[in-house]
Amino acid sequence: MDKGGPKMKLFWFQGDRRRSLIHDLLVSWNDVLCDLEGAMRTWDLPYVYGERPNLGILAAAATRIGYVPFEEYSAEKGRGKSRRKGRADLWLARKNGMKAFDFEAKYIQLSFRSKRLGRTIRRHLDMAAKDATDIRYKSENTIGVIFVSPYGAIHKDFSPDLFWSQLSNLSQYGGDFCAFHICSPEIWSRTDYRDRPGIAIVGRYITS
């Protein structure tokens, strides 16, 4: 999907498009972010606020493609003596109840120019995957995701290529999919977060 001009793609996706839900969900996620940026214009950006707001954006994206979201619900985690009460991040279900997904998420900020992107993502994706694995009563589809908020970009000579080349190398962090939403340069270059070009999401299927 290319929402920019011929020189700038504003949405990048890597992964198996045949996998149920994910590609359509992330296309919708990109659309919701575009709508939020359009509403906020130059006074704010929606993805600089951490895990919960970004999960909310993902949940809003799900409603556009026929899913019902439920966030931060009570869930039993672990097995045996390690069993405990906790919370799960996001549950999505088809409106007819025929298919459901569990998501466990983390949020990280790192330099847009970092050369250790894969190592950093792997550490946090492993944690999200463990959280997803620990859900005792899982849906048939369970996914760990990381929201990656890069900082330090310079809008005057912005190019996503180095960042994307690391992000799209799924094998370096054990990922199954990733996407990168880039804010319209006309907006992000004039906000208080003018070094924040957008947000990425990476994920790993635990069960699917």
C-alpha positions in Angstrom: 0.0 0.0 0.0 1.4 3.3 -1.0 -0.3 6.4 0.5 2.4 8.8 -0.4 3.7 10.1 -3.7 5.9 8.0 -6.0 9.0 8.7 -3.9 7.7 7.8 -0.4 5.8 4.8 0.7 4.0 5.5 4.0 3.2 1.8 4.8 5.6 -1.1 4.7 4.7 -4.8 5.4 6.8 -7.9 5.6 5.4 -11.4 6.3 3.1 -14.1 5.0 0.0 -12.3 3.6 -1.9 -15.6 3.6 -1.9 -15.8 7.4 -5.3 -15.1 8.8 -6.1 -11.6 10.0 -2.6 -10.0 10.3 -2.1 -8.3 7.0 -5.6 -7.0 6.9 -5.3 -5.8 10.5 -2.1 -3.9 9.9 -3.4 -2.3 6.7 -6.4 -1.1 8.9 -3.9 -0.1 11.6 -2.1 2.1 9.2 -5.4 3.7 8.1 -6.4 4.5 11.7 -3.0 6.1 12.3 -3.5 8.2 9.2 -6.9 9.3 10.5 -5.5 10.2 13.9 -2.7 12.2 12.4 -5.1 14.0 10.2 -7.3 14.9 13.2 -4.3 15.9 15.4 -2.6 17.7 12.6 0.6 19.3 13.9 0.0 19.5 17.6 0.6 15.8 18.5 1.3 12.3 17.3 -0.7 9.3 18.5 2.1 6.7 18.9 4.4 8.4 21.4 2.3 7.5 24.4 3.3 3.9 25.2 1.7 0.5 25.1 -1.9 1.1 26.1 -2.7 3.8 23.6 -1.1 1.8 20.8 -3.1 -1.3 21.8 -6.2 0.9 21.6 -5.2 1.9 18.1 -4.8 -1.7 17.1 -8.2 -2.5 18.7 -9.8 0.3 16.7 -8.3 -1.1 13.5 -9.8 -4.5 14.3 -13.3 -3.1 14.5 -12.9 -1.8 10.9 -12.4 -5.3 9.6 -15.2 -7.0 11.4 -13.6 -7.9 14.8 -14.7 -7.1 18.3 -11.9 -6.0 20.7 -11.6 -6.5 24.4 -8.6 -4.9 26.2 -6.8 -5.5 29.6 -9.1 -8.3 30.8 -8.5 -10.6 33.8 -6.8 -13.8 32.8 -5.3 -16.8 34.6 -1.6 -17.2 33.7 1.0 -19.9 34.3 0.7 -23.6 35.3 0.9 -25.5 38.5 2.5 -23.7 41.4 3.2 -20.7 39.2 -0.5 -20.2 38.4 -1.6 -16.6 39.1 -4.2 -14.0 38.3 -3.1 -11.5 35.8 -4.3 -9.4 32.8 -4.1 -10.1 29.1 -3.6 -7.2 26.7 -6.0 -7.7 23.9 -8.5 -10.2 22.7 -10.1 -10.0 19.2 -13.0 -12.1 18.0 -15.1 -12.2 14.9 -18.5 -10.8 15.5 -20.0 -14.3 14.9 -17.6 -15.7 17.5 -16.1 -18.2 15.1 -12.5 -17.0 15.4 -10.5 -15.4 18.2 -7.0 -14.0 18.8 -5.0 -13.2 21.9 -2.3 -10.5 21.8 0.4 -9.7 24.4 2.3 -6.5 23.7 5.3 -4.5 24.7 6.3 -0.9 23.7 9.9 0.3 23.1 11.6 3.5 22.0 14.9 3.3 20.2 17.1 5.4 17.9 16.1 5.5 14.3 19.7 5.1 13.5 20.4 2.1 15.8 22.4 -0.7 14.3 21.3 -3.1 17.1 17.6 -3.1 16.2 17.3 -6.8 15.9 18.9 -7.6 19.2 16.8 -5.1 21.1 13.6 -6.3 19.4 14.4 -9.9 20.1 14.7 -9.3 23.8 11.4 -7.6 24.1 9.6 -9.9 21.6 10.8 -12.9 23.7 9.1 -11.3 26.7 5.8 -10.6 24.8 5.9 -14.2 23.5 6.4 -15.6 27.1 3.4 -13.5 28.3 1.3 -14.9 25.5 2.4 -18.4 26.2 1.5 -18.0 29.9 -2.2 -17.3 29.2 -3.8 -20.5 30.5 -7.0 -20.4 28.4 -5.7 -19.3 25.0 -7.7 -18.6 21.9 -6.8 -20.7 18.9 -4.6 -17.9 17.7 -2.0 -16.3 20.1 0.4 -13.6 19.1 3.2 -11.6 20.8 3.8 -8.1 19.4 6.2 -5.2 19.9 5.4 -1.5 19.1 8.7 0.1 18.1 8.7 3.9 18.3 11.9 5.2 16.6 13.3 8.7 17.5 16.2 10.7 16.1 15.1 10.9 12.4 15.8 14.1 10.4 13.0 15.0 8.2 15.0 17.0 5.7 16.9 14.0 4.5 14.6 11.2 5.8 15.0 7.8 4.3 13.5 4.7 5.9 15.8 2.2 4.1 18.3 1.5 6.8 15.7 1.1 9.5 13.4 -1.0 7.3 16.3 -3.2 6.2 16.9 -4.2 9.8 13.2 -4.4 10.8 12.2 -6.6 7.8 15.0 -9.1 8.5 12.5 -11.2 10.5 15.0 -14.0 11.2 17.3 -11.8 13.3 14.7 -11.5 16.0 12.5 -14.5 15.5 9.6 -12.6 14.0 6.8 -13.7 11.7 5.7 -10.3 10.5 6.4 -6.6 10.7 5.0 -3.3 9.5 6.2 0.3 9.5 3.8 3.2 9.4 5.4 6.5 8.3 3.7 9.8 9.1 3.1 12.2 6.3 6.3 14.4 6.3 4.1 17.5 6.1 2.7 16.6 9.5 5.5 15.1 11.5 8.2 17.6 10.5 6.1 20.4 12.1 5.1 18.7 15.4 6.8 18.9 18.8 8.0 15.3 17.9 9.7 16.2 14.7 12.3 13.5 15.1 9.5 10.8 15.3 8.8 9.6 11.7 6.2 7.0 12.6 5.8 3.6 14.4 6.6 0.0 13.6 5.0 -3.2 14.9 6.6 -6.7 14.9 5.1 -9.9 15.9 5.5 -13.6 16.5 2.9 -16.3 16.2 2.7 -18.5 19.3 -0.3 -20.5 18.0 -2.1 -19.9 14.8 
